[in-house]
Amino acid sequence: MGCGLLILQGSTLVVTLLLSCWFSKGEAIKLPKNPSAKKNCNIKVSKHGPYLVSGGIPLLYMTIKCDKQGIPVKWVMGKKLKTPENYALCRCGQSANKPFCDGTHLRVNFDGTETSVKSYASESKEIDGPELKLIDIEMLCASARFCHRGGNIWQVIPKSNDPKAKKNAIENSCDCPSGRLVVLDKKTGLTIEPELEKSIGVIKDPSIGVDGPFWIRGGIPIYSANGKLYEVRNRATLCRCGKSQNKPFCDSSHYPEEDRER
């Protein structure tokens, strides 16, 4: 995945969504090569219910491919799912029609109370290197594990004056789906972000035998159930197992305790 510079700006768009559950019978098919979301696309977290997706956002499977040691090697883009312009994605983790909502959250009395903060500026830690600075927001970790590819990124950043180490750190940061890890070029003062088309990735992690979160790509606005806009980020992951303690965002709760990245 190539990396470029991307500057995200806050959106002043006010979007009103119908707070009823939308159901969708998803079917895996191949869509046109370059489907694009509308400018006013967004995701609304419904109260104790699904994610309401609006504006024709493409939905596709994204699989973490690992080597024999279980270290991620690359992202594999899978089939795109046929979706209407507006659709609902399961948030409770118990739908029989995953990744889509089928109303199971009503039967199981799903508690989807949102506990996440609206901005993560105060939650970040920084690791300084000669050419790169790493911004690490640990609470956003989705345990995709690309931070270990070719060396732990926290040990690689201090060696970022070496071209190979610098390239490794940038690539591994850009492949972090949750945006927990962001690198900053100290020479330009700009963060380095992958260029992502607005889309939603349904993460699959077969080497560990679990389904990961929804990968929200390209700075799609996410609104809370009470209509407040979360910080708009190029990369974010939304919980789809229903167990996160940082709802609506993923906190690695879908993984066995011993495998979680911290």
N, C-alpha and C positions, 0 to 999 in steps of 0.2 A: 504494500500500500504506500503510495507516494505521499509526501508531506509538503504542505505549502503554508503560507502565512494567511491566517484568517482572523479578522477582527469582528467580534460580535458586539452588537449594540442592543440596548434595551428596547423592547417593543412597547409602543403606546396603544397598540391595537386592543380594543375591548371586544371580546367575543362572548356572545350569549348562546348557550347550548340548552337544548331541551333535556331536562334531568330525568328522562325516562330511559330505561335500559334498551339499548339497541342490540339486536341479535343478528348474527351473520353466519351463514353456512359456508365456511371457507373451503376453497377447493384449490389444490396445488396445480397451477398451470403456468405456462410461460407467457409473460406479458410482453408488450413492445419493449425494445431494448432500453429506451430512455424515458420511462414514465416520469412525470414530474408532479410534485405536490403544488397546490395553489398557494399564492402568496399569503393568504390568511389562514393557512392550515394551523392546527393546534391540537393539543390533547387536554381533555378535561377529566380530572379525577372525580368520579361520582361518589357520593357519600355511601360508604360500605358496599359499593358496587364496582362495576368495571371501569376501565379507561375508555372514555368516549373520544374517538378519533374523528376529526373533521378536516375536510379539505383535500381528499384524495391522496393521502400519504401512502406511498408504496410500502408493502409489507413483504419481507423475504426472510428465508432461513439463513442464519450465519453460524457456521460450525467451526469450533476450535480444533484444528488438526495438530496433534502432538507427535513427538518422536517416541522412540522405544522407552525412553526414560520418563515419559509423561510431561516433558517440557513442551509448551506450545511452540509450533513452528510458524504457522500462518493461519489467517482467516480464510475459510472456504465459503464463497457465496453460493447459496443454493437456490432452489426454486422460489420464484415470486408467487405470492398467493393472490388469487382473484378476490378483490374486495370492492364493495360499493364506495361511493365518495365518503360516506360516513359509516363507521362500524365500531363495534365494541369489543375490547380485548379483556380476557379473564384476568382478574386481579386476586381472586381468592385461592387460585391454584387447584380448584376441584372440578372445573368444567369437564364435561365429557366430550366437548368439541373444541379442545385447545388448539390454537391459542385464543379462540373466540369465546365470548361469554355465552352461556346457555341458561342463565338464571339461577344456577346452583347456589350462588351467594345468598339468595333469599331463603332457600331451604335450610342452609347450614348456619344461618345467622352470622355471617362473616363480619368480623370487626375490622373495618378498614380505616380506623382512626389515623389521621395523618399526624406524624410526630416530627417530621423533618423541619429544619430551619429554612427560611426563604433565601438566605445567602450564606456562603461558606467562607467568606473572607477571613473571619476570625478563627476558623477551624484548621487552617492550613499551616503546614510546617515547611521550612525551606532548607534545602541542602545546597551549599554553594560549591561550585567547581570553577576551574580556570576559565572556561568558555561558556559553560551552561550552568543554569540554576534550576534545580528541581523543586517544583511546588507540589506538595503531597497532602491530599485531603483524605486521611485514612478512613474516615467514616463512610466514604463513598465506595470503598473497595467492593468489587463484584467477583473477586477471585478468578479472573480470567488468566492470570499467571504469566502474561507476556513480559512482565517485569523481570523474569528470571532467564529469559532467552539470551544466551551468550554471556551471562553474568548478571548478578543482581544489580539493578539500576542504581541502588543507593551506593554501591561500591564503584560503579562505573562513572558516575557524575564527577567525582574528584579527579578522574583521569581524562576529562573531556578536552584537554589540549591535544590528546592523541586522536587523529582523524578517525581511526577505526572505532575507538571507544565513543567518540562523539556521535558517529553515525548510528551505533548500536543503541545509545541512550535515546536518540530522537525517534528511531523506529519503534522501540519498545514503548515509549511514552505514547506515541500516536496510535498504537494498537491497543491501548488501554480503553475499553469501551465505556467505562463509567466516568472518565475524566478525572479519576483520582489523581493521576500523574500528569503533570503538564511541565514541559521544559521551556525555559526562557533563554533566548540568545542574549548573552550579556553585552555583546558588541552593538547590537541594534536596539536592545531593550524590549524586543517584541517576543510574545509567546509563539511557539511553533505548534501549529495545529494541522491535522490532516484535512484535506479538502473533501468534505462529505456532502453528497446530495441528500436533501431532506428525505428521510426514509426511516422505517422501523425494522430493526433486525430481531428475529426470534432466535435467541442464542441456544445452540445445542452443544453439549460438552460430553461426547461419547466416551472419552478416555476415563472419565470419572463416573460416567453413568448417570448424569443428571441433565436436566434442562436448566439453562441459565435464564437471566432476566430478559426484558425487552431492551434492546439497544436503541436509544433515541438519538438519531444522527442528523447533523446539519443545523443545529440551533432551533429546533422546533419548540415553540412556546408550550409550557406545561402549566395548567391552571389548577389550583386546589379546588376542593369541593365548595368552598365559600367564595370562589371567584378570584382569589389572589394569584398573581403571577409569580411562579418560582424563578429563581435566577436563570436566565437564558444561557445555556452552555452548548458548545458544539457537540459534546459527547455527554450522554447521561444514560443511566440504566434504571428502569422501573421494575420494581418487584413483581414477579408473577407466581410466586409460590405461596404468598399470603402470610409469610412468617416474619418478614423484616421488622426490625425495631426502629427503622428509620423511614417508615412509609411516607410517601409512595415509592421512595427510592430503594434500590437493592442494597443490602448490607452483608451479603454472602450467606444468608440463612438457609439457602437451598442446598448448601454443601454440608457434608458431615463435619462435625466440629474439628476433627483432627486435620482436615484438608483446607481449612479456611486460611486466607491470606491476611496476615496482620503485620 
